[in-house]
Amino acid sequence: MDSIDRELIRLLQRDARASYQELAGAVRLSANTVADRVRRLRASGVIRGLHAQLDPSALGRSLRIVSDIRLRDGVGRGDFERGLSAVPQVVAGMRVTGDYDFQLTIACVDTAEFEQVIDALKARHGVLESRSRLVLHEIDVDPTRLLDAH
């Protein structure tokens, strides 16, 4: 990956709908060359997709919670991960090290809905324990900073 690829990624991060012609003008290459580079970045997995980013608050889900999750003994992590598809309020998740097995980001309308989500995770998805914190606000971090990491 060279400096032109990194610039294309930055441009697409800002506006994923930019045309190849617009990108080409910004990096001073032909639209066909830019299209080939973007296809190569997608094929290699550097760019995983171009998509709309949803705002849970705009969908009426302004209560955001980060929950650390510990699974009961014998519950497979794959089963737990697949089961999360049945819990639409879970908007992000990751497997972590330490005292807990997973960290989930949950978006709810209110605390009553959050309580229902936690109860469902415990009753149907093998959760033994959870520790949750309310998100006050998110910090915008530009993911393209990774392009400059050494």
Beta strands, then each sheet from edge to edge (+ up, - down):
strand 1: 63-71
strand 2: 90-95
strand 3: 102-108
strand 4: 127-134
sheet 1: 2+ 3- 1+ 4-
end
